[in-house]
Amino acid sequence: MPEDDHRHCKVCGKVIVKGDKVCSASCQETMEANARTRQNTMYLMYGGLAFILFLLVVGAIRL
């Protein structure tokens, strides 16, 4: 298989130079915003899980 001399932007899919991840500053900002959103969602899920576990422990202690 021949090696590709290009890649595609992770945000919009345009052809870019090999080694780059995105094609423009706009796509870079979008990618960073998406990463922050994913990180905040993970924090919320972990916090929710910790809260549920806390409620289970408190409920088990009261029995």
TABELSUL-V904944 format. One record per backbone hydrogen bond with DSSP energy under -1.0 kcal/mol. NH is the residue of the N-H (numbers start at 1). CO is the residue of the C=O. If there is no record, write none. Layout:
# TABELSUL-V904944
NH;CO  NH;CO
This chain:
# TABELSUL-V904944
7;16  9;14  10;21  16;7  20;17  28;24  29;25  30;26  31;27  32;28  33;29  34;30  35;31  36;32  37;33  38;34  39;35  40;36  41;37  42;38  43;39  44;40  45;41  46;42  47;43  48;44  49;45  50;46  51;47  52;48  53;49  54;50  55;51  56;52  57;53  58;54  59;55  60;56  61;57  62;58
